[in-house]
Amino acid sequence: MSSDEEVAVCLWYTLQELEKKQTKKLWVHPLNQKRITHNVIFSLLCELRADESKFKNYTRVNIDTFDFILQQIQEEIRKQDTHFRKSISPEERLLLTLSFLSSGERFQRLHYNLRVGATTAGKIVNETCKAIWKLLSPQFMPLPTTEDWLKIANGFEKCWDFPNCVGAIDGKHIAIQCPPNSGSGFFNYKGHHSIVLQAVVDANTKFIFIDVGDFGRNSDGGVLKESNFGKLLEANKLLLPQPRKINKDLEYEFPFVFVADEAYPLKPI
């Protein structure tokens, strides 16, 4: 190789390195840096609070509910400011999360609309949802007591003329993109990938138990068996009432039951 060729090669490599440095990923994109001076989330929140109906349409909760959730989880999701940037406040994090949950909008779109990175938006939604479940589920979805089961049974008898029923069980397939290297685990009988939401509800369709995340290919009976509810049911730890008469003219006492479709096994509880 001649000296001129060596110089040309060295120059080419130098230009490549310069290009890499120029295209190096920014710590915070200039678009997102304007979040402090052009805080779209906070401005939107202030405008929405001025109109209750618009607030609920955007977040699917009313203002009082939003403030209650915020009060319960704000310390769990609060982040410390650093020397490099100001943290996103709990109020902004909750609004972003509810915006995503209510609309199903892609993180890439939230990135442009709310001036936060797409990856950051995903982390915020994940952390906020975990905080909501951790702190609010013990308050609003505790294990029912025997007295609670009796109230649920009375509701089924009053609304649906079904005595001694303490819950309706079913599963819902939630469509997802196939996770990497997951094989056919999430591929269901409907022909798409999903995770399963299994729920037990009372006479007014209010959730009593939920279990989310099982493989889409699993049957409803298999999901029930592996769920926390199913394990409590199998171990007889649900604190269900003792059998009772359902009619004064009938001599026999009948056990309390959960109603489900034919996908679930028929078995004593």
C-alpha positions in Angstrom: 0.0 0.0 0.0 1.4 3.4 -1.0 1.7 6.3 1.3 -1.1 8.1 -0.4 -3.4 5.1 0.1 -2.4 4.9 3.8 -3.2 8.5 4.2 -6.6 8.0 2.5 -7.4 5.0 4.8 -6.4 7.0 7.9 -8.5 9.9 6.8 -11.5 7.6 6.2 -11.3 6.1 9.7 -10.9 9.6 11.2 -14.1 10.7 9.4 -15.9 7.6 10.6 -15.0 8.3 14.3 -16.0 12.0 13.9 -19.4 10.9 12.5 -19.9 8.5 15.4 -19.2 11.3 17.9 -21.5 13.6 16.1 -24.4 11.1 16.1 -23.8 9.9 19.7 -27.0 9.5 21.5 -27.9 12.5 23.6 -28.4 12.2 27.4 -31.7 14.2 27.1 -33.1 15.2 23.7 -33.6 18.9 23.2 -37.3 18.2 22.7 -37.5 16.7 26.1 -35.3 19.3 27.8 -38.1 21.8 27.2 -40.3 19.8 29.5 -39.3 22.2 32.3 -40.0 25.4 30.5 -42.9 24.0 28.4 -44.3 21.5 30.9 -47.1 20.0 28.8 -48.2 17.5 31.4 -48.6 20.0 34.2 -50.2 22.6 31.9 -52.6 19.9 30.6 -53.4 18.8 34.2 -54.2 22.4 35.2 -56.6 22.9 32.2 -58.3 19.5 32.8 -58.9 20.3 36.5 -61.0 23.3 35.3 -63.5 20.9 33.7 -64.6 17.8 35.6 -66.1 16.1 32.5 -63.0 16.7 30.4 -60.8 15.4 33.2 -62.8 12.2 33.5 -62.9 11.7 29.7 -59.1 12.0 29.5 -58.2 10.0 32.6 -61.3 7.8 33.1 -61.4 8.9 36.8 -62.9 12.0 38.4 -60.7 14.6 40.1 -61.4 13.4 43.6 -60.4 9.8 42.7 -57.2 11.1 41.0 -56.2 13.1 44.0 -57.0 10.1 46.3 -54.8 7.8 44.2 -52.0 10.4 44.1 -52.1 10.9 47.9 -51.8 7.1 48.4 -48.9 6.4 46.0 -47.0 9.7 45.7 -44.2 8.8 48.1 -43.8 5.4 46.4 -43.2 6.9 43.0 -41.5 10.1 43.9 -37.9 10.5 42.5 -35.1 12.7 43.7 -33.9 15.7 41.7 -30.2 15.4 40.5 -27.5 17.9 39.6 -28.3 17.2 35.9 -32.1 17.3 35.7 -35.3 17.8 37.6 -37.3 14.7 38.3 -40.8 14.2 37.0 -43.3 14.8 39.8 -45.7 12.1 41.1 -48.7 14.1 39.8 -47.2 14.1 36.3 -46.3 10.4 36.5 -49.9 9.5 37.5 -51.4 11.6 34.7 -49.1 10.0 32.1 -50.0 6.5 33.4 -53.7 7.1 33.3 -53.4 8.7 29.9 -51.7 5.5 28.6 -54.2 3.2 30.4 -57.3 5.0 29.2 -56.2 5.4 25.5 -53.7 2.6 24.9 -51.5 5.2 23.1 -48.0 4.1 22.1 -45.1 5.3 24.2 -43.6 6.8 21.1 -46.7 9.0 20.7 -46.6 10.0 24.4 -43.0 10.9 24.0 -43.9 13.7 21.5 -47.2 14.7 23.2 -45.9 15.0 26.8 -42.1 15.7 26.2 -40.8 12.6 28.0 -38.6 9.9 26.4 -40.5 6.8 25.1 -38.4 4.5 27.4 -39.0 6.9 30.3 -42.7 6.8 29.7 -42.7 3.0 29.7 -40.8 2.9 33.0 -43.1 5.5 34.6 -46.2 3.5 33.6 -44.7 0.2 34.9 -43.6 1.8 38.2 -46.8 3.6 38.8 -49.0 0.5 38.1 -46.9 -1.5 40.5 -47.4 1.2 43.2 -51.1 1.3 42.6 -51.4 -2.4 43.0 -49.1 -2.6 46.0 -50.8 0.1 48.0 -54.4 0.0 46.9 -55.2 -3.6 46.3 -55.1 -4.5 50.1 -57.6 -1.7 50.6 -60.0 -2.4 47.8 -59.6 -6.1 47.0 -58.8 -7.8 50.3 -59.6 -11.5 50.9 -63.4 -11.5 51.7 -64.5 -12.5 55.2 -67.3 -15.0 55.8 -69.6 -12.1 56.4 -68.5 -10.6 53.0 -69.3 -13.9 51.2 -72.8 -13.9 52.8 -73.4 -10.3 51.5 -72.2 -11.4 48.0 -74.5 -14.4 48.1 -77.5 -12.2 49.1 -76.6 -9.9 46.2 -76.8 -12.8 43.7 -80.1 -14.0 45.2 -81.6 -10.5 45.0 -80.4 -9.6 41.5 -80.3 -12.9 39.7 -82.5 -15.2 41.9 -79.5 -17.5 42.4 -79.2 -18.5 46.1 -75.8 -19.4 47.7 -73.8 -18.1 44.7 -70.7 -16.2 45.9 -69.1 -15.3 42.6 -68.9 -15.6 38.8 -65.6 -16.7 37.3 -64.3 -16.2 33.7 -61.2 -15.4 31.7 -60.4 -12.8 29.2 -57.6 -13.0 26.6 -55.8 -9.7 26.3 -54.0 -9.4 23.0 -50.3 -8.6 23.1 -47.3 -8.6 20.7 -45.4 -11.9 21.0 -42.6 -11.4 23.5 -39.1 -12.3 22.2 -38.0 -15.9 22.5 -41.4 -17.0 24.0 -42.2 -19.7 21.5 -45.8 -20.6 21.3 -46.5 -20.0 25.0 -48.7 -16.9 24.5 -50.4 -18.2 21.3 -54.0 -18.9 22.1 -56.8 -20.9 20.4 -58.2 -17.7 18.9 -55.1 -17.4 16.7 -53.2 -14.5 18.3 -50.9 -13.9 21.2 -52.3 -13.0 24.6 -52.1 -13.0 28.3 -55.1 -14.1 30.4 -57.0 -12.0 32.8 -59.0 -14.2 35.1 -61.6 -12.6 37.3 -64.1 -13.4 40.0 -66.9 -10.9 40.3 -70.0 -10.3 42.5 -73.6 -9.8 41.4 -72.9 -6.2 40.3 -69.8 -7.3 38.3 -67.4 -5.8 40.9 -64.1 -7.6 41.0 -63.5 -9.8 44.0 -60.3 -11.5 42.8 -58.2 -11.0 39.7 -55.2 -12.8 38.3 -53.3 -11.4 35.3 -50.4 -12.7 33.2 -50.9 -16.4 32.5 -49.9 -17.8 29.1 -52.5 -17.3 26.4 -52.3 -21.0 25.4 -53.4 -22.2 28.8 -57.0 -23.3 29.3 -59.4 -21.5 31.7 -59.2 -24.5 34.0 -55.4 -24.5 34.0 -55.3 -20.8 34.7 -57.7 -21.3 37.6 -55.5 -24.1 39.1 -52.4 -22.0 39.0 -53.9 -18.7 40.2 -53.8 -17.5 43.8 -57.6 -17.7 44.0 -57.5 -21.3 42.7 -54.9 -22.3 45.2 -56.9 -20.8 48.1 -60.1 -22.5 46.8 -58.3 -25.9 46.5 -56.9 -25.5 50.0 -60.3 -24.5 51.5 -58.9 -21.2 52.7 -61.4 -18.8 51.3 -63.4 -18.6 54.5 -66.6 -19.5 52.8 -69.8 -19.9 54.9 -71.1 -23.3 55.9 -73.9 -24.9 53.8 -77.4 -23.6 54.5 -80.9 -24.1 53.5 -82.0 -22.1 50.4 -85.7 -22.6 51.0 -87.6 -23.2 54.2 -89.6 -25.9 52.4 -86.5 -27.9 51.6 -84.9 -30.1 54.1 -81.4 -30.2 52.7 -78.6 -27.7 53.2 -76.8 -26.6 50.1 -73.1 -25.4 49.8 -72.1 -22.1 48.5 -70.9 -22.1 44.9 -69.0 -20.2 42.2 -70.7 -20.1 38.7 -68.6 -20.5 35.6 -68.9 -21.8 32.0 -68.0 -25.3 30.8 -64.3 -24.5 30.5 -64.0 -24.7 34.3 -64.1 -28.1 36.2 -67.1 -29.0 38.1 -65.9 -29.9 41.6 -66.8 -29.4 45.3 -65.5 -26.4 47.2 
